[in-house]
Amino acid sequence: MAEIRIKTSSLCELVDITHEINAEIPPSLTCGICHLFCPHTTAGLTVNENADPDVKHDLLAKLDRLIPSTETYYRHAEGNSAAHLKASLMGFSHVLPVRSGRLVLGTWQGVYLCEFDGPRTRTVRLYFQKAEEK
């Protein structure tokens, strides 16, 4: 198992962690999978476009409209219920293919840590499994 740590700088942000993940993949893993897991309840993971920064903006803006932090019916005493809801919608894990020691992603895809209760230092755990090449 490998682990990467990401320092976020905003309350809500999407941080491209594709490069950091690729740096942890063993070069000897010629065919396999990388299982990503985010062990936090107010941050998640997603795969999305990494070419146009407006996509990150649009995603965060829509989530804020869908799940505002100011709802009066939230009961969670820490005041971060919206962060928990957003993280649950994004999800906490992904399984991605690996070939020749790198993630196999689409042309415009990147892997993002989704911060909803920052700034903080977050951890993403990486598990690698070799697969049979055919």
N, C-alpha and C positions, 0 to 999 in steps of 0.2 A: 504494500500500500504506500502511496505517496500522498503528500499533502501540499497544497499551495495556500499562501496567506495573501489576502487582498485588503489593502487599506482603502476604504471609501472616503469620500470627501463631502458628500451631500446627504441630506435626509433621504432623498430618493434619486437613484441613478442606476444606469446600466453600465457595467464595466466589462469590456471585452477581455476575456481571459484565455482566448485561443492560444496565443503564443506561450503563455505560462504552462498550459496543459501539454502542448507539443514538446516543450522543454523537458517534461518529466517522463515522457513515453520512452521506454527502453529502445534504443536503436535496433536491438535484436528482435523486437516484436514486428515481424514482417507481415503477419496476418492475425487479427484478433479484435478485441473490443476494449474500450475504456469505459468503465462505469464511474460516473461522476456523482458525488453525493454532497449536498450542502447541509451540515448539521445545525442549522439555525431555524428559528420559527418566524423570523421577520425578514428573511432574505431567501431568494430562490435562484433557480437556474433556467435559462432558456437558450434556444438556438434561433437566431434570426439574422437579418441582413446586417452586414458590417461595412458596407460601402458608403451608404448615405446616412450621415448623423441625424438627419431629420426623422428617420425611422425610430430611433431611440426616443427622441422628443415626442413623437406622436404616440408611441406606446405608453410612455409615462403619463402623458396628458390624458389619454383615454382612461387609463386606470384611475387617475385622480378624479375624473368625472364619474366613473362607475362606483368608486369606493372613496368617498370623501372622508377626511379625517375628523370632520366636525359633526358627525351624526350624534344626536342627543341620546339615542338608545343604547350606545355602547356601554357595557358594564365593566370591562377590563380596567382595573385600577391603575395600570401603568400608562394608560392613555394612548396606546399604540395599536388599538384593535384594527385600524385600517391596514397597518403594516402586516399583521398576521393574515388578514384576508387576502391581500395582494400576493403575499408569498405563497399561500395555499393555492391560489389560482395559477401561478407560474409553475409550481412544482419544485421538488427538492432533489430530483435525480434525473439523469439521462444516461442512456447506453448508446455509445457511438462507435462506429467501425474504425479500425486502425489498419493501415497498410504502410509498410516500409517505415515504421517508426513515427508516423504522423496520423492525425485525425483525417478521416475521409469525409470532407464536407462539400456541400455544393459551392459553386463559384462565388456566390455572394454571402455565404453563411459564416457566422462566427458564434462562439459560445460566450454567453454573458452571465456574470453574477448580477442578480437583480437585488439591489439594496433598497429597502423600504423603511429603515429605521436607523439611519446613519447620522453622522459619520461613525464608522466602527472599523475594527479589523475583523475580517471574516476568514473562514477556513473552508476550503473545498477539498474533499478527499477523493483520491483517484485509485481505482482498482483496475488492474490490467489482467486480461485473460487471453491466452494464445488460442487460436482456432486452427482447424485443419485447412490447408490451402488445397483448392481443387481447380 
